[in-house]
Amino acid sequence: MKESILVGRNPVLEGLRKGLPINKVLIQASSGPNPDSNAPTPGHMSRPLAEIYRLAQAQGIPVTKVKRQVLDRTAGGVGHQGVVAMVAASEYVEVEDLLEVAAARGEDPLIVILDHLEDPHNVGAILRTAEAVGAHGAVIPSRRGALLGPGVEKSSAGAINYIGVARVGNLTQAMQTLRKRGLWIIGTDANAALTYYQADLTGPLAVVIGSEGKGMSRLVRENCDLAVKIPMRGQVSSLNASVACGVVLYEVLRQRSLASR
């Protein structure tokens, strides 16, 4: 599976207007202020590029200013007119779609929420584990996180084709939506009072995995119903995000298997 691209002003504009699952937009660096900055300068763009920038920003899609050589290489020789958009290899779904999967299976929902994980290998490994334990999907943010693409697909070992991923502009709003639908939101936090195996993980559940190094962001932590920790006996203070997720998800599977007997 490969990430596809849209090349040129009109294709990118149409892709944005149609709401295609665009991961990022690359715009050619101008001779305007701060030419070495990665941040675009809309005031120094042509009208079509400025409109592309506006639409991308409104949809929470990252826009990066790059050198012409980068666009030439990305476009593969096709005339790019100063802009290229990277489109997700797999379609994203809505949060409600994930809940419908659980309902169709007759199971309590199990959703994984990724709080701004940036490493596509971690995201892919988490999706692989989530699919293996029978989770019904994952939620990722549209900003400051790894989006679907070749790196995620490779690390997921094909699981990305069997588990839905919802991309949202606001993680806390998505958490509130899940809570209203009856899910209990469990966060992973090294400072939590309870261990993951002391918590009741048998009901409708969403498990939040914090970003590499920083853990859960403040607002996400505040919107959790409960935080759990993974006991650490060695010298290192934390586990890799995908490993931590696997530990918790398999405890969910264990508890649910026991409860169903």
C-alpha positions as CSV (number, residue, x, y, z in Angstrom):
1,M,0.0,0.0,0.0
2,K,1.4,3.4,-1.0
3,E,0.5,6.9,0.0
4,S,-0.9,8.6,-3.1
5,I,-0.3,12.2,-4.2
6,L,-2.2,15.0,-5.8
7,V,-0.1,17.2,-8.0
8,G,-0.9,20.7,-9.1
9,R,-3.2,23.5,-7.9
10,N,-6.5,22.3,-9.3
11,P,-6.2,18.7,-8.2
12,V,-5.1,19.7,-4.7
13,L,-8.0,22.3,-4.5
14,E,-10.5,19.7,-5.6
15,G,-9.1,17.1,-3.2
16,L,-9.5,19.6,-0.3
17,R,-13.0,20.6,-1.4
18,K,-14.1,16.9,-1.6
19,G,-12.7,16.2,1.8
20,L,-10.2,13.5,0.7
21,P,-8.1,12.1,3.6
22,I,-5.1,14.3,3.0
23,N,-2.2,13.9,5.4
24,K,-0.2,17.0,4.5
25,V,0.3,19.7,1.8
26,L,3.7,20.7,0.5
27,I,3.9,24.3,-0.9
28,Q,6.9,25.7,-2.7
29,A,9.0,28.1,-0.7
30,S,8.6,31.7,-1.8
31,S,11.1,34.6,-1.8
32,G,9.1,36.3,0.9
33,P,10.0,36.8,4.5
34,N,11.8,34.0,6.4
35,P,12.6,32.0,3.3
36,D,14.3,29.3,5.4
37,S,11.2,28.8,7.6
38,N,9.0,25.8,7.2
39,A,5.9,27.9,7.8
40,P,4.1,29.1,4.7
41,T,3.5,32.9,4.3
42,P,0.0,33.2,2.7
43,G,0.5,36.9,2.0
44,H,3.2,36.1,-0.5
45,M,1.3,33.3,-2.3
46,S,-0.7,33.4,-5.5
47,R,-4.4,33.3,-5.0
48,P,-4.8,29.6,-5.7
49,L,-2.0,28.6,-3.3
50,A,-3.5,30.9,-0.6
51,E,-6.9,29.2,-1.1
52,I,-5.2,25.8,-0.7
53,Y,-3.5,27.0,2.4
54,R,-6.8,28.4,3.8
55,L,-8.7,25.1,3.2
56,A,-6.0,22.9,4.6
57,Q,-5.7,25.0,7.7
58,A,-9.5,24.9,8.2
59,Q,-9.4,21.1,8.0
60,G,-6.5,20.7,10.3
61,I,-4.1,19.5,7.6
62,P,-0.4,20.4,8.1
63,V,1.1,22.7,5.4
64,T,4.8,22.8,5.0
65,K,6.9,25.1,2.8
66,V,9.6,23.2,0.9
67,K,12.2,23.8,-1.8
68,R,11.3,23.3,-5.4
69,Q,13.7,20.3,-5.7
70,V,11.6,18.5,-3.0
71,L,8.4,19.1,-5.0
72,D,10.1,18.1,-8.2
73,R,11.2,14.8,-6.6
74,T,7.8,14.2,-4.9
75,A,5.9,14.9,-8.1
76,G,8.0,12.5,-10.1
77,G,8.4,14.8,-13.1
78,V,4.8,16.0,-13.3
79,G,4.2,19.7,-13.4
80,H,3.3,20.6,-9.8
81,Q,2.7,24.4,-10.0
82,G,4.2,24.8,-6.6
83,V,2.0,22.4,-4.6
84,V,1.6,18.7,-3.9
85,A,-0.7,17.0,-1.4
86,M,-0.1,13.6,0.2
87,V,-3.3,11.5,0.5
88,A,-3.7,8.7,3.0
89,A,-3.3,5.2,1.6
90,S,-6.3,4.1,3.5
91,E,-9.6,5.9,4.1
92,Y,-10.3,7.2,7.5
93,V,-13.6,6.5,9.2
94,E,-15.8,8.4,11.7
95,V,-15.8,7.7,15.4
96,E,-19.4,6.5,15.1
97,D,-18.3,3.9,12.5
98,L,-16.0,2.3,15.1
99,L,-19.0,1.9,17.5
100,E,-21.1,0.4,14.7
101,V,-18.4,-2.3,14.2
102,A,-18.8,-3.2,17.9
103,A,-22.5,-3.3,17.6
104,A,-22.4,-5.5,14.5
105,R,-20.3,-8.0,16.4
106,G,-22.5,-7.9,19.5
107,E,-19.6,-6.8,21.6
108,D,-18.8,-4.1,24.1
109,P,-16.8,-1.4,22.3
110,L,-13.0,-1.4,22.6
111,I,-11.3,1.7,21.1
112,V,-7.7,2.8,21.2
113,I,-7.0,6.6,21.4
114,L,-3.5,7.7,20.4
115,D,-2.6,11.0,22.0
116,H,-0.3,12.6,19.4
117,L,2.0,9.7,18.8
118,E,4.5,10.8,16.1
119,D,6.4,7.6,15.3
120,P,4.6,5.8,12.5
121,H,6.3,2.5,13.6
122,N,4.7,2.9,17.0
123,V,1.3,3.7,15.5
124,G,1.5,0.7,13.1
125,A,2.5,-1.7,15.9
126,I,-0.4,-0.5,18.0
127,L,-2.8,-1.0,15.2
128,R,-1.4,-4.5,14.8
129,T,-1.9,-5.3,18.4
130,A,-5.4,-3.7,18.5
131,E,-6.5,-5.8,15.6
132,A,-5.1,-8.9,17.2
133,V,-7.1,-8.5,20.4
134,G,-10.3,-7.7,18.6
135,A,-10.4,-4.0,19.2
136,H,-13.0,-2.1,17.1
137,G,-10.8,0.7,16.0
138,A,-8.5,3.6,16.8
139,V,-8.7,7.4,17.1
140,I,-5.9,9.6,16.1
141,P,-5.5,13.4,15.9
142,S,-5.2,15.3,12.6
143,R,-2.4,17.4,14.0
144,R,0.9,16.5,15.7
145,G,0.7,12.8,15.1
146,A,1.6,10.1,12.7
147,L,-1.1,9.7,10.0
148,L,-1.8,6.7,7.8
149,G,0.9,6.1,5.3
150,P,3.5,3.5,4.2
151,G,5.4,3.6,7.5
152,V,2.3,2.9,9.5
153,E,1.1,0.2,7.0
154,K,4.4,-1.6,7.1
155,S,4.6,-1.7,10.9
156,S,1.0,-2.8,11.2
157,A,1.8,-6.0,9.1
158,G,-1.4,-5.6,7.2
159,A,-3.6,-4.9,10.2
160,I,-4.4,-1.5,8.9
161,N,-6.6,-3.2,6.3
162,Y,-8.8,-4.8,9.0
163,I,-9.2,-2.1,11.6
164,G,-10.8,1.3,11.3
165,V,-9.0,4.5,12.1
166,A,-10.9,7.7,12.8
167,R,-8.9,11.0,12.4
168,V,-10.3,13.8,14.5
169,G,-9.5,17.5,14.9
170,N,-10.0,17.4,18.7
171,L,-9.2,14.4,20.8
172,T,-11.1,15.6,23.9
173,Q,-14.3,16.1,21.9
174,A,-13.9,12.6,20.5
175,M,-13.5,11.3,24.1
176,Q,-16.6,13.1,25.2
177,T,-18.5,11.6,22.3
178,L,-17.4,8.1,23.3
179,R,-18.3,8.8,26.9
180,K,-21.8,9.8,25.9
181,R,-22.1,6.5,24.1
182,G,-21.4,4.7,27.3
183,L,-17.6,4.1,27.1
184,W,-15.3,4.3,30.1
185,I,-12.1,6.2,29.2
186,I,-9.0,4.7,30.7
187,G,-5.7,6.6,30.4
188,T,-2.2,5.2,31.0
189,D,-0.1,7.2,33.4
190,A,3.0,6.3,35.3
191,N,1.8,8.2,38.4
192,A,-1.6,6.6,38.6
193,A,-2.7,4.9,41.9
194,L,-4.1,1.8,40.3
195,T,-2.2,-0.8,38.2
196,Y,-3.8,-1.8,34.9
197,Y,-4.7,-5.3,36.3
198,Q,-6.5,-3.8,39.3
199,A,-9.0,-1.9,37.1
200,D,-12.2,-3.4,35.7
201,L,-11.6,-3.5,32.0
202,T,-14.6,-5.6,31.1
203,G,-17.2,-3.0,29.9
204,P,-17.4,-0.6,27.0
205,L,-13.9,0.9,27.0
206,A,-11.5,3.4,25.3
207,V,-7.8,3.1,26.2
208,V,-5.7,6.2,25.8
209,I,-2.0,5.8,25.0
210,G,0.1,8.9,25.5
211,S,2.8,10.2,23.2
212,E,6.4,9.1,23.2
213,G,8.3,10.6,26.0
214,K,5.6,13.0,27.2
215,G,2.7,10.7,27.9
216,M,-0.9,12.1,27.9
217,S,-1.4,15.8,27.3
218,R,-3.0,17.7,30.1
219,L,-6.5,18.1,28.5
220,V,-6.6,14.4,27.5
221,R,-5.6,13.3,31.0
222,E,-8.3,15.5,32.5
223,N,-10.9,13.9,30.3
224,C,-10.1,10.4,31.4
225,D,-12.4,8.6,33.8
226,L,-9.6,6.6,35.3
227,A,-5.8,6.4,35.0
228,V,-3.8,3.2,35.3
229,K,-0.1,2.4,35.5
230,I,2.1,-0.4,34.4
231,P,4.4,-1.4,37.3
232,M,8.1,-0.9,36.6
233,R,10.8,-2.8,38.5
234,G,13.9,-2.0,36.5
235,Q,16.0,1.1,36.0
236,V,14.1,2.5,33.0
237,S,11.0,4.6,33.9
238,S,8.7,3.8,31.0
239,L,7.9,1.4,28.2
240,N,7.7,2.0,24.5
241,A,4.2,3.3,23.6
242,S,3.3,0.3,21.5
243,V,4.5,-2.2,24.2
244,A,2.6,-0.4,26.9
245,C,-0.5,-0.5,24.7
246,G,-0.1,-4.2,24.1
247,V,0.2,-4.9,27.8
248,V,-3.0,-3.1,28.6
249,L,-5.0,-4.5,25.6
250,Y,-4.1,-8.0,26.4
251,E,-5.3,-7.5,30.0
252,V,-8.6,-6.2,28.5
253,L,-8.8,-9.4,26.5
254,R,-8.0,-11.6,29.5
255,Q,-10.6,-9.9,31.7
256,R,-13.3,-10.1,29.0
257,S,-12.5,-13.7,28.3
258,L,-12.9,-14.6,32.0
259,A,-16.1,-12.5,32.3
260,S,-17.7,-14.3,29.3
261,R,-17.3,-17.8,30.8
